[in-house]
Amino acid sequence: MSAKRKIEINAIQKCSLTEREAQKALKEKFENLLATHFIPSFERAKTGHRIMAVLQGMLAMGVGRRTLTNSIIARGLEQNDWSADYRAFAVGKWDPVALFAGVFKAAVPLLGQDGSVVLGIDDTGLPKTGTEIEFTDWIHNPLVPKYVRPAIQWGVPVFHAALLIQGETVHRPTAITVAFEPIMREKKKRKRKRKDVDSGNTGPTTEIAHAVLPPKRRGRPTKEESAHKKAERDAHIREEEQGHAQDTLHDVRLKATELAVRVIWRVRKWMDAAGMTERQLVVVGDSSYTNGTVMLNLPHHTIYLGRTRPDTRLQAVGSTKTGKIKYGPFLPPPKEMAVGHLLEVKVGDFHYAGALRRLKYLELGPVFRKTSTKKMLLKLLVLEPVPYQGPSRSSPRSDIHPKLLTGGRRISHKGLTRCNSKQSTSSESLMANRS
């Protein structure tokens, strides 16, 4: 027996009976949680139990990457036959949607009895090197080293949604993932020149061009093609709303924004099934999801909070003699409102940048944004910037005024305090809701 193993045995023997009982109770609680919410999503219970054992090994690791190999080593099985663990991930079958539904059910006690439920959405990437891996494409990764510019990397683009649970004393929320799905982009075919060996011509000959090369790619799709494609996606979204869609990862090739709408409806359905029909769902996203595709297709009791540009074009609300609402004149950009003192300054408390801060803010509404949300009534909030020092001493301090737009015109700034922590480092935000 090695000296390291003897030290571990002596440490275990020194543990009091109370600590052992606590560890045993925690393990039983964890196993009951897995058996109740996660094992039913697997086609075979045996596969589910094996994968959950791998998960327990990852949780038991102190340091290092959470990989399958390290999980086997953490459980002390490196000298045994470990092929079954790899086979479970290679050929095992389970339903990802049902798996995350179990995650949501397990997280329901953490959401409290009242208040809003906050859902953060964003897209991320899994770095890869193989060009034949499914779903791979060029993705933006801001975490690459500084010498890699532009910050583009080969990998799998993934849509990520997580419940943001705010603590009473800690102002940085805890994130619980409820969706993690690859974004299936349509890859464009590249035209390659073919050499004519006999003639020495570098360009394609007439025979090769007509026999081998694909037909010339046209430009923008026709109105009929666009309408047909939109009808297919709208039909799938309607099926998702009614709960009749086959909710799998490979049935329809959706854009990231359309996938976001699908996940939002899914979470709203889970909330209704859990008895939270009247509770509000607040969806927090960045500027890539701040468009009509997301904001005009939200379910009931749902608010969207997202970033927008500081130069976004807003319009006032006008009216005709009959009282019909119409677009009014254009308003100054939010960045000019922030520095020009065009609005009355107010003061409020916000969960912002990891703390509860008392900030000055500007408020304007109702307004329109014709380019995307059309005649959805919005309210503009411009917050006071919070200066902070970046990870490097040479990095500049933030002096950007965060911009917030809300479709819930009757919602005060206090309704946003629990949702603003997701955008603590964002420069601008936009918000809309569907009642």
C-alpha positions as CSV (number, residue, x, y, z in Angstrom):
1,M,0.0,0.0,0.0
2,S,1.4,3.4,-1.0
3,A,2.1,6.1,1.5
4,K,-0.5,8.4,-0.1
5,R,-3.2,5.7,0.3
6,K,-2.2,5.3,4.0
7,I,-2.6,9.0,4.6
8,E,-6.0,9.0,3.0
9,I,-7.2,6.0,5.2
10,N,-5.9,7.7,8.4
11,A,-7.8,10.9,7.4
12,I,-11.0,8.9,6.9
13,Q,-10.6,7.1,10.2
14,K,-10.2,10.5,12.0
15,C,-13.5,11.8,10.7
16,S,-16.2,12.0,13.3
17,L,-19.4,9.9,13.0
18,T,-21.3,13.1,12.4
19,E,-19.3,14.0,9.3
20,R,-19.7,10.5,7.9
21,E,-23.4,10.6,8.5
22,A,-23.6,14.0,6.8
23,Q,-21.7,12.7,3.8
24,K,-23.9,9.6,3.6
25,A,-27.0,11.7,3.7
26,L,-25.7,14.1,1.0
27,K,-24.9,11.1,-1.2
28,E,-28.4,9.6,-0.7
29,K,-30.0,13.0,-1.4
30,F,-28.0,13.3,-4.6
31,E,-28.8,9.8,-5.8
32,N,-32.5,10.3,-5.1
33,L,-32.5,13.5,-7.1
34,L,-30.9,11.7,-10.1
35,A,-33.2,8.8,-9.9
36,T,-36.3,11.0,-9.7
37,H,-35.5,13.7,-12.4
38,F,-32.8,12.4,-14.7
39,I,-32.8,8.6,-15.0
40,P,-36.3,8.6,-16.8
41,S,-34.9,10.6,-19.7
42,F,-32.6,7.7,-20.7
43,E,-33.8,4.9,-23.0
44,R,-32.2,2.3,-20.7
45,A,-32.0,2.9,-17.0
46,K,-28.6,1.0,-17.0
47,T,-27.2,3.7,-19.3
48,G,-28.5,6.4,-17.1
49,H,-27.0,5.0,-13.9
50,R,-23.6,4.6,-15.6
51,I,-23.6,8.2,-16.9
52,M,-24.7,9.4,-13.5
53,A,-21.8,7.5,-11.9
54,V,-19.5,9.3,-14.3
55,L,-21.1,12.6,-13.2
56,Q,-20.4,11.8,-9.5
57,G,-16.8,11.2,-10.3
58,M,-16.5,14.6,-12.0
59,L,-18.1,16.2,-8.9
60,A,-15.6,14.4,-6.6
61,M,-12.6,15.9,-8.5
62,G,-10.7,18.6,-6.7
63,V,-8.9,20.2,-9.6
64,G,-8.4,19.5,-13.3
65,R,-10.7,19.2,-16.3
66,R,-14.0,17.5,-16.0
67,T,-13.4,14.8,-18.5
68,L,-14.5,11.2,-18.7
69,T,-10.9,9.9,-18.2
70,N,-10.4,12.1,-15.1
71,S,-13.8,10.8,-13.8
72,I,-12.6,7.2,-14.1
73,I,-9.4,8.1,-12.3
74,A,-11.3,10.0,-9.5
75,R,-13.4,6.8,-8.9
76,G,-10.2,4.6,-8.7
77,L,-11.2,2.5,-11.7
78,E,-8.3,3.2,-14.0
79,Q,-7.0,-0.4,-13.6
80,N,-10.4,-1.9,-14.4
81,D,-12.3,-2.3,-17.6
82,W,-13.5,1.2,-18.4
83,S,-14.8,0.6,-21.9
84,A,-18.4,0.5,-20.8
85,D,-18.2,4.2,-19.7
86,Y,-17.0,5.3,-23.1
87,R,-19.6,3.0,-24.8
88,A,-22.4,4.7,-22.8
89,F,-21.6,8.0,-24.4
90,A,-20.9,6.6,-27.8
91,V,-24.0,4.5,-28.4
92,G,-26.3,5.4,-25.4
93,K,-29.6,7.1,-26.2
94,W,-31.4,9.7,-24.1
95,D,-33.8,12.7,-24.7
96,P,-31.9,16.0,-24.1
97,V,-35.2,17.9,-23.7
98,A,-36.5,15.5,-21.1
99,L,-33.1,15.7,-19.4
100,F,-33.3,19.5,-19.0
101,A,-37.0,19.2,-18.0
102,G,-35.8,17.2,-15.1
103,V,-33.2,19.9,-14.3
104,F,-36.0,22.5,-14.3
105,K,-38.2,20.4,-12.0
106,A,-35.3,19.9,-9.6
107,A,-34.7,23.7,-9.6
108,V,-38.3,24.7,-8.9
109,P,-37.8,24.8,-5.1
110,L,-35.0,27.3,-5.6
111,L,-37.2,29.7,-7.5
112,G,-39.2,30.7,-4.5
113,Q,-43.0,31.2,-4.2
114,D,-43.3,34.6,-5.8
115,G,-41.4,37.1,-8.0
116,S,-40.1,36.8,-11.5
117,V,-38.2,33.8,-13.0
118,V,-35.1,35.0,-14.9
119,L,-33.8,33.1,-17.9
120,G,-30.5,34.1,-19.5
121,I,-29.9,33.2,-23.1
122,D,-26.7,33.5,-25.2
123,D,-24.7,31.6,-27.8
124,T,-21.3,30.1,-27.0
125,G,-18.9,27.8,-28.8
126,L,-17.1,24.5,-28.2
127,P,-13.6,24.7,-29.7
128,K,-12.8,21.8,-32.1
129,T,-10.1,21.0,-34.6
130,G,-11.7,18.4,-36.9
131,T,-13.4,19.7,-40.0
132,E,-15.7,16.6,-40.3
133,I,-17.3,17.0,-36.9
134,E,-21.0,17.6,-37.1
135,F,-22.3,21.2,-36.7
136,T,-18.7,22.7,-36.8
137,D,-18.2,26.2,-38.2
138,W,-16.2,29.4,-37.6
139,I,-17.3,31.0,-34.4
140,H,-16.5,34.1,-32.4
141,N,-14.6,33.3,-29.2
142,P,-13.6,36.4,-27.1
143,L,-11.6,34.2,-24.7
144,V,-8.9,33.3,-27.3
145,P,-5.4,34.8,-26.7
146,K,-4.7,38.4,-27.6
147,Y,-2.4,37.5,-30.5
148,V,-5.4,35.7,-32.2
149,R,-7.1,38.6,-34.0
150,P,-9.8,38.6,-35.1
151,A,-11.1,36.4,-32.3
152,I,-12.4,33.6,-34.6
153,Q,-12.1,29.9,-33.8
154,W,-13.2,26.7,-35.4
155,G,-15.8,24.9,-33.2
156,V,-19.4,24.0,-32.6
157,P,-21.8,27.0,-32.1
158,V,-24.1,26.3,-29.2
159,F,-27.2,28.0,-27.9
160,H,-27.1,28.2,-24.1
161,A,-30.0,29.1,-21.8
162,A,-29.8,29.1,-18.0
163,L,-32.0,30.0,-15.0
164,L,-30.5,32.9,-13.0
165,I,-31.2,32.5,-9.3
166,Q,-30.5,35.6,-7.3
167,G,-29.4,35.2,-3.7
168,E,-30.5,37.5,-0.9
169,T,-27.0,38.6,0.1
170,V,-24.9,37.6,-2.9
171,H,-25.6,39.9,-5.9
172,R,-24.1,37.6,-8.5
173,P,-26.7,35.0,-9.6
174,T,-26.3,31.3,-9.7
175,A,-26.9,29.9,-13.2
176,I,-28.6,26.5,-13.8
177,T,-28.5,25.3,-17.4
178,V,-31.9,24.3,-18.9
179,A,-30.9,24.3,-22.6
180,F,-27.6,23.5,-24.4
181,E,-28.2,22.8,-28.1
182,P,-26.0,23.1,-31.2
183,I,-26.9,25.8,-33.7
184,M,-27.1,24.0,-37.1
185,R,-26.0,26.6,-39.6
186,E,-26.4,26.1,-43.4
187,K,-22.9,25.8,-44.8
188,K,-22.2,27.7,-48.1
189,K,-20.7,25.7,-50.9
190,R,-17.4,27.1,-52.2
191,K,-16.7,27.1,-55.9
192,R,-13.2,25.7,-56.7
193,K,-11.3,26.1,-60.0
194,R,-10.4,22.9,-61.7
195,K,-7.3,22.5,-63.8
196,D,-7.4,21.0,-67.3
197,V,-4.3,18.8,-67.4
198,D,-4.2,18.3,-71.2
199,S,-4.5,22.0,-72.2
200,G,-2.7,23.4,-69.2
201,N,-5.6,25.8,-68.7
202,T,-6.0,26.9,-65.0
203,G,-9.7,27.6,-65.4
204,P,-12.5,25.0,-65.8
205,T,-13.1,23.8,-69.3
206,T,-16.6,23.8,-70.8
207,E,-17.1,20.0,-70.3
208,I,-15.9,20.0,-66.7
209,A,-17.9,23.1,-65.9
210,H,-21.1,21.5,-67.1
211,A,-20.5,17.9,-66.0
212,V,-18.7,18.2,-62.7
213,L,-19.1,21.7,-61.2
214,P,-22.3,22.4,-59.3
215,P,-24.8,24.9,-60.8
216,K,-24.0,28.5,-60.2
217,R,-25.3,29.7,-56.9
218,R,-27.9,32.4,-57.2
219,G,-28.1,35.5,-55.0
220,R,-31.0,36.2,-52.6
221,P,-33.9,33.7,-52.5
222,T,-37.1,34.5,-54.3
223,K,-40.2,35.6,-52.5
224,E,-41.8,32.2,-52.9
225,E,-38.7,30.4,-51.4
226,S,-38.6,32.8,-48.5
227,A,-42.3,32.5,-47.8
228,H,-42.1,28.6,-48.0
229,K,-39.2,28.5,-45.6
230,K,-40.8,31.0,-43.2
231,A,-44.1,29.0,-43.3
232,E,-42.2,25.8,-42.3
233,R,-40.6,27.5,-39.3
234,D,-43.8,29.2,-38.2
235,A,-45.7,25.9,-38.3
236,H,-43.0,24.3,-36.1
237,I,-43.2,27.2,-33.6
238,R,-47.0,26.9,-33.5
239,E,-46.6,23.1,-32.8
240,E,-44.2,23.9,-30.1
241,E,-46.7,26.4,-28.5
242,Q,-49.4,23.7,-28.6
243,G,-47.1,21.1,-27.2
244,H,-47.4,18.8,-30.3
245,A,-43.9,19.3,-31.8
246,Q,-41.4,16.5,-31.9
247,D,-38.9,18.4,-29.7
248,T,-35.5,17.0,-30.8
249,L,-32.3,18.5,-31.9
250,H,-32.2,17.4,-35.5
251,D,-35.8,17.9,-36.8
252,V,-35.7,21.5,-38.1
253,R,-32.7,23.7,-39.0
254,L,-33.4,26.8,-37.0
255,K,-31.5,30.1,-36.7
256,A,-30.2,31.1,-33.3
257,T,-33.1,33.5,-32.7
258,E,-35.7,31.0,-33.7
259,L,-34.1,28.4,-31.4
260,A,-34.3,31.0,-28.7
261,V,-38.0,31.4,-29.2
262,R,-38.4,27.7,-29.1
263,V,-36.5,27.4,-25.8
264,I,-38.5,30.3,-24.3
265,W,-41.8,28.7,-25.1
266,R,-40.5,25.4,-23.7
267,V,-39.5,27.0,-20.4
268,R,-42.8,28.8,-20.2
269,K,-44.6,25.5,-20.7
270,W,-42.6,24.0,-17.9
271,M,-43.5,26.9,-15.6
272,D,-47.2,26.5,-16.4
273,A,-47.0,22.7,-15.7
274,A,-45.3,23.5,-12.3
275,G,-48.2,25.8,-11.3
276,M,-46.4,29.1,-12.1
277,T,-48.9,30.3,-14.7
278,E,-49.2,33.8,-13.3
279,R,-45.5,34.3,-12.5
280,Q,-43.5,36.4,-15.0
281,L,-40.7,35.0,-17.0
282,V,-37.9,37.6,-17.7
283,V,-35.6,36.6,-20.6
284,V,-32.2,38.3,-20.6
285,G,-30.1,38.3,-23.8
286,D,-27.6,40.3,-25.8
287,S,-28.0,42.3,-29.0
288,S,-28.0,39.3,-31.3
289,Y,-31.4,38.3,-29.9
290,T,-32.9,41.8,-29.7
291,N,-35.0,41.7,-32.8
292,G,-38.5,41.1,-34.0
293,T,-38.0,37.4,-34.3
294,V,-37.7,37.0,-30.5
295,M,-39.6,40.0,-29.2
296,L,-42.7,39.6,-31.3
297,N,-43.1,35.9,-30.6
298,L,-42.9,35.7,-26.8
299,P,-45.5,33.6,-24.8
300,H,-47.8,35.0,-22.2
301,H,-46.4,36.7,-19.0
302,T,-43.0,37.0,-20.6
303,I,-40.6,39.9,-20.7
304,Y,-37.4,40.2,-22.8
305,L,-34.4,42.2,-21.7
306,G,-31.6,42.6,-24.1
307,R,-28.9,44.9,-25.4
308,T,-29.2,47.5,-28.1
309,R,-26.9,50.0,-29.8
310,P,-26.3,53.4,-28.3
311,D,-27.3,55.0,-31.7
312,T,-30.5,53.0,-32.1
313,R,-33.3,55.0,-33.8
314,L,-36.3,55.5,-31.7
315,Q,-39.5,57.3,-32.6
316,A,-42.1,59.1,-30.5
317,V,-45.7,57.9,-30.4
318,G,-48.1,60.0,-32.6
319,S,-51.8,59.9,-33.1
320,T,-54.4,60.8,-35.7
321,K,-57.6,62.6,-35.3
322,T,-59.4,59.2,-34.9
323,G,-57.1,58.3,-32.0
324,K,-55.2,55.7,-34.0
325,I,-51.5,55.3,-32.9
326,K,-48.9,56.1,-35.6
327,Y,-45.2,56.7,-35.8
328,G,-44.1,60.1,-34.6
329,P,-40.9,62.1,-35.2
330,F,-37.5,60.5,-34.6
331,L,-35.9,61.0,-31.1
332,P,-32.3,61.7,-30.3
333,P,-30.1,58.6,-29.9
334,P,-29.8,57.2,-26.4
335,K,-26.1,58.2,-26.2
336,E,-27.0,61.8,-26.8
337,M,-29.8,61.6,-24.1
338,A,-27.2,60.2,-21.6
339,V,-24.8,63.1,-22.0
340,G,-27.1,65.9,-23.1
341,H,-29.3,66.0,-19.9
342,L,-32.4,65.9,-22.1
343,L,-34.5,64.0,-19.5
344,E,-35.2,64.3,-15.8
345,V,-32.7,62.4,-13.7
346,K,-34.1,59.8,-11.2
347,V,-32.5,57.6,-8.6
348,G,-33.1,53.9,-7.9
349,D,-31.5,50.7,-6.5
350,F,-30.2,48.2,-9.0
351,H,-28.4,44.8,-8.8
352,Y,-25.6,45.8,-11.0
353,A,-21.9,44.8,-11.4
354,G,-22.0,42.3,-8.4
355,A,-23.6,44.7,-5.9
356,L,-26.8,46.5,-5.0
357,R,-26.0,50.0,-6.2
358,R,-28.0,53.3,-6.0
359,L,-27.7,54.7,-9.5
360,K,-29.1,57.7,-11.4
361,Y,-31.1,56.8,-14.4
362,L,-33.2,58.5,-17.2
363,E,-36.6,57.3,-18.2
364,L,-38.5,57.9,-21.5
365,G,-41.6,56.3,-22.8
366,P,-43.6,55.1,-24.6
367,V,-41.5,55.0,-27.8
368,F,-41.3,52.9,-31.0
369,R,-38.4,51.2,-32.7
370,K,-39.7,50.8,-36.2
371,T,-36.8,48.8,-37.6
372,S,-37.5,45.6,-35.6
373,T,-40.3,45.8,-33.1
374,K,-42.5,48.0,-35.2
375,K,-45.5,49.3,-33.2
376,M,-44.6,47.6,-29.9
377,L,-44.7,50.3,-27.2
378,L,-41.4,50.5,-25.4
379,K,-39.9,52.5,-22.5
380,L,-36.3,53.7,-22.5
381,L,-34.1,53.6,-19.4
382,V,-30.5,55.0,-19.4
383,L,-28.4,54.1,-16.4
384,E,-25.5,55.8,-14.9
385,P,-22.2,54.1,-15.7
386,V,-20.4,52.2,-13.0
387,P,-16.6,52.6,-13.3
388,Y,-14.5,49.5,-12.7
389,Q,-11.0,48.3,-13.3
390,G,-10.4,45.5,-15.7
391,P,-8.2,42.4,-15.1
392,S,-5.3,44.3,-16.5
393,R,-4.1,47.6,-14.9
394,S,-3.7,49.1,-18.3
395,S,-7.3,48.4,-19.3
396,P,-9.6,51.5,-19.3
397,R,-12.4,52.0,-16.9
398,S,-16.0,51.8,-18.1
399,D,-17.7,55.1,-18.9
400,I,-20.6,53.7,-21.0
401,H,-24.2,54.4,-20.1
402,P,-26.2,51.2,-20.2
403,K,-29.4,51.6,-22.2
404,L,-32.6,49.6,-21.3
405,L,-35.9,49.5,-23.3
406,T,-38.9,47.8,-21.8
407,G,-42.3,46.9,-23.3
408,G,-43.8,46.7,-19.8
409,R,-44.5,50.4,-19.5
410,R,-46.2,49.9,-16.2
411,I,-43.1,48.1,-14.7
412,S,-41.0,50.3,-12.5
413,H,-37.2,50.1,-12.3
414,K,-37.6,47.9,-9.2
415,G,-39.0,45.2,-11.4
416,L,-35.7,45.1,-13.3
417,T,-33.3,45.1,-10.3
418,R,-33.2,41.3,-10.1
419,C,-32.7,40.9,-13.8
420,N,-30.0,43.5,-14.4
421,S,-27.2,41.5,-12.9
422,K,-26.9,39.3,-16.1
423,Q,-26.0,42.5,-18.0
424,S,-23.5,43.8,-15.4
425,T,-20.8,44.1,-18.0
426,S,-22.9,44.9,-21.0
427,S,-23.0,48.4,-22.5
428,E,-26.6,48.6,-23.7
429,S,-29.8,46.7,-23.2
430,L,-33.3,46.5,-24.6
431,M,-36.4,45.0,-23.1
432,A,-39.9,44.0,-24.4
433,N,-42.8,41.9,-23.2
434,R,-45.9,40.2,-24.3
435,S,-48.9,40.2,-21.9
